[in-house]
Amino acid sequence: MMPWLLPARLIRAAVRVAALSGGLTAGAALGSPGAVGATHPAPASAGLPEAGTLTVTFALRDFLLNREAPNVLTLHTPWGAQRGTLSGTPHPDPGRRAYYARLTPLRWPLSAPAGTRAGRYPARVEGQLFSCAVRGGTCSARTVSVPVTLSVRPDGRVQSVGVRLDDPVLRQGSLRLRP
């Protein structure tokens, strides 16, 4: 039996709509086992370009991020924006349960609109993170912005890319001052 195939532009639109509406789980791409409504991976013979992924990993040592605050990062590309909310495991220390011990990597599917020329395109991951210094306990809201370059291949696929959010990135973020 032949699998039913959707045109690539419809799949990209479904991924974009699901991601923007929050209906896509972190790291899920249409056709992958973790995608909304998908139970099996897309067949290799489908002939559709695979979506790339932008993955944000967290390597914070001197800071703890507050689990109760609205820590949200947004991926801005030339083709739109996608939001991601931080999640992870709570800190094991009862005095620090309001903070994350480990953060789950954020993953966004990457796709370019049909007809996008091959090349490099600027993008950025930005957001506001609510952190406290491990030593000293100073807490602040910091706005971070990390530039990213996306590469669109001649076949229309966007190459996967990783972003590491670590202590220097958080320290360089601008402090949000109260009025």
Secondary structure, DSSP 8 states (H G I E B T S, - for coil): -------HHHHHHHHHHHHHHT-S-TT--TTSTTSTT--S---GGG-----EEEEEEEE-SSEEEBSSS--EEEEEETTEEEEEE--EEE-SSGGGTTBEEEE--EEEEE---TT--SEEEEEEEEEEEEEEETTT--EEEEEEEEEEEEEE-TTS-B--EEEEEEHHHHHHSEE----
